[in-house]
Amino acid sequence: MSVSNRRTFLENSAGVLALAFLPNALSGRARGQEAPATAEALSAKGVQFLRSRQDANGLWSADRKEPGITALAVTALLKSGQAGPADPAVVKGLAYLESFVKPEGGLPEASHANYATAVALMAFHQANTDGRYDAIVKGSQEFLKGRQWDESEGKSPADPFYGGSGYGGRNNRPDLSNTTFMLEALHDSGVPSSDPAFQKALIFLSRCQNLDSEFNDQPWAKKVNDGGFIYTPANGGTSMAGPSEDGGLRSYASMTYAGLKSLIYAGLTVDDPRAKAAIDYIKKNYTVDENPGLGQRGLYYYYQVFGKALSLLGADQFEDAAGVSHDWRSDLVAALAKRQGPNGEWVNPTDAFLEGDANLVTAYGLMALATTRKKGS
């Protein structure tokens, strides 16, 4: 065989071998080696699920008679990057929410007026690309500020209620969850951290933290002292994680991430001792497998505050207490990919805090995924 013929034979043989191996390489995905799911793919399925669950009147979870779930669903659709203000589902959802808005501002007749107004403000702000919701945004901001516990409700800075926000309606005891929804809505819609609402809230936030410092005068603050956060200091203090053996109140992660992002919204830097202590707690309890302190309870609420807080820190990697560096975005996407249902839904088998409602939990999932997109992408 000549040199040229030998070269031709070898080249052709290599091509045949490559083609022979190609099906085996491609079949690896069929054997369970799928490429990692992307945030965009997960979001697309979640958006499709929410679209399928909206009723003819534009709302989600109508049986709960709570416009807040519809507001979260609309916000999630808009933040997903896959639905704009002109999207039919968004338009119908906003029209339903608008039916609750009163001339004095906010959604005062909703059963949980403060909560509903805060999450509706997020939705209206996200959709307000042409200024059509300017009045609703402004009115909702003023409503939330007016419902914050302060001197106008007869509370001085010495009172544990001071600076906080509750659900509204019959249950208006302030708590960290409702306060952080209020602050997030105000922050996102353009209210500066110098506004009195944030500075009053900072007093309440500091009292929610298990930190022995000048910022928390509650009797239980020195007992756990791990930098984490509880649910509320009002009425003697409450933690969903329960009491500690020495009479303190156990911290848990979802409230700690919520507390950290709220401290940042209020203008604190990561060098502030309160922020430092919260970050130290997170370093010791970093995981996407559970909501530390509560296990599987509140897992999807945890995911969306996890993403929001870590995105505010501005780093791609988060180093835990053992010195292990985590790509928190990839961790969060992987956790949600593993848990997404066949129809694009997320739902928590541990049904606490309404997380048995797939509409609410899918909204949380989409909001969590939105935090994994880097700015400008």
Residue, then its C-alpha position, 0 to 999 in steps of 0.5 A: m500500500s502506498v503512503s498516500n493510500r495508507r494515509t487515506f485509509l487511516e483518515n477514513s478509519a478515524g472517521v468511521l470510529a468517531l461515528a461509531f462512538l458518537p451514539n454511545a456518547l450521546s446515549g450517556r444522557a439517556r442513562g441518567q447523565e443529563a446536562p444540569a438544568t438551567a435557571e431559564a429552563l426551570s423558570a419556563k416550566g414554572v411560568q407555564f404551570l402558573r399560567s395554567r392555574q390562573d382562573a378566569n377572574g385573573l387570580w390564583s388560589a381563589d379559595r384562600k380569599e387572599p390577594g397576596i398569593t395572586a400578587l406574588a404570582v404576578t411578581a414571580l411572572l414578571k421577575s422570571g424574565q419570561a413575561g412582561p407587563a403586556d402578558p395576558a396573565v400579568v394583565k389579568g392578575l394586575a386588574y384583579l389586584e387593582s380592584f382592591v386598591k382604594p383612593e387613600g392607597g394600598l389594599p386596606e380591605a384585603s384580609h391581610a392588608n399590610y402583607a397584600t399591599a406589600v406584595a402587590l406593590m412589588a407587582f405594580h412596580q415591576a409592571n410600571t414600565d410606562g408610569r401607568y401605575d405611578a399613583i398606585v405605587k405612591g399610594s401603596q408606599e404611603f399606606l405601608k409607612g402609615r401602618q408601620w408601628d410607631e408614634s402614630e399608633g402610640k408606640s415609642p422606640a422603647d416598645p418591642f412593636y416599634g418599627g415593625s409591620g404585621y399582616g394587617g387586619r385582625n392580626n397586626r402584631p408585627d413580625l419579621s416576615n411581614t416587615t421584610f416584605m414591607l421593606e423589600a417593596l419600599h426598597d424595590s420601588g425606590v424609597p431610599s434607606s434614609d427614609p424614616a420607615f427604614q430607620k424605624a424598622l432598623i430598631f425592630l430588626s435589631r430586636c429580632q436578632n439573637l445578638d448580645s449588643e447595644f441594639n437588642d434590649q430584649p431579655w432573651a437576646k443574650k441567651v442564644n447569641d448566635g447572630g441568627f434571627i427569630y420571628t418577632p420580639a413582640n409580646g415577649g418574643t416568638s420563634m418558629a424554631g421554639p425556645s432554647e433550654d435556657g429560656g432563649l429563642r432559637s434562631y432559624a435560617s429563613m428569618t436570618y436571611a430575611g433579617l440580613k437583607s432587611l438590614i442591608y435595605a436599611g442602609l447597613t454595610v457588611d461591616d456593621p456588627r449586626a450584619k457580620a453576626a448574621i453572616d457568621y450564622i449563615k456561614k455556620n448553617y449554609t445548606v440548600d437541603e433544608n431550612p436550618g432550624l426548621g428542617q423542611r418547614g418553610l423551605y421555599y420561602y427560605y430559598q427566595v430569601f436565601g437568593k435575595a440576601l446572597s445576591l445583595l452581598g455581591a459575590d459569586q462564591f460564599e465561603d462557609a465556616a469550614g472554609v469551603s467555597h460555594d457557588w450559591r447560584s448553582d447550588l440554588v438552581a440544583a436544589l430547585a431542579k431536583r424538586q420541580g414537579p412534572n408540570g413545572e410546579w413546586v410544592n412542599p410535602t411538609d405543608a407549613f406556612l401554606e407551602g402545600d399550595a403549589n401556586l404560592v410555592t411555585a411563585y417562591g421558586l420563580m422568585a428564587l431563580a430570578t436571584t440567580r441571574k447576574k446583573g446585565s444577563 
